[in-house]
Amino acid sequence: MSGGLRFRAEAIPFATKSFPVGTTVIVAANTLIGVQRPGIYRVSLSAAAAATFQFQDTANNALSAVYSLGVNGLFIIGDGAINGDPLWMPAAPGLGLQIVVATSTVTGDIWTALGA
C-alpha cells in the first residue's frame, strides 16, 4: 500500500512554550536560506483565561484568522492536509513566522518545517 497514514517526521516541534501577550517569533527570517519558507504543520494551544491569537509572517502579514480561546480553551490541529501542505506558510520566501497573542498568555506546541 502506498500513501495513507503518513507520519511527518520532518516537522520540528517549537517546544512546549508559553506565548505571552504580544508577538513571539517562531521561525526567524535570518535563519532562512534562499527560497526557504517555513510552514506550520501541527498546532496544540491552550489558555487558562480568555485569549486570542493569530499566525503572521515576520512582515506582519496575517496568515491565519484571529482565533479566540475561552477560559480553559483548547485549539488543536493534529496534522495538515493529506497532500503534505502546511496549514500556514508565508507567501514569499525569506519571511519567518510569528504568533501574535492578545488578552492572556497562550501555552502549547507548534510544529514547523522548511519548504520552498
HELIX and SHEET records of a PDB file:
HELIX    1   1 ALA A   29  THR A   31  5                                   3    
SHEET    1   A 3 ILE A  12  PRO A  13  0                                        
SHEET    2   A 3 VAL A 106  GLY A 115 -1                                        
SHEET    3   A 3 LYS A  17  PHE A  19 -1                                        
SHEET    1   B 4 ILE A  12  PRO A  13  0                                        
SHEET    2   B 4 VAL A 106  GLY A 115 -1                                        
SHEET    3   B 4 ARG A  37  ALA A  47 -1                                        
SHEET    4   B 4 GLY A  73  ILE A  77 -1                                        
SHEET    1   C 4 GLY A  22  VAL A  27  0                                        
SHEET    2   C 4 LEU A  97  ALA A 102 -1                                        
SHEET    3   C 4 ALA A  51  ASP A  57 -1                                        
SHEET    4   C 4 TYR A  67  LEU A  69 -1                                        
END                                                                             
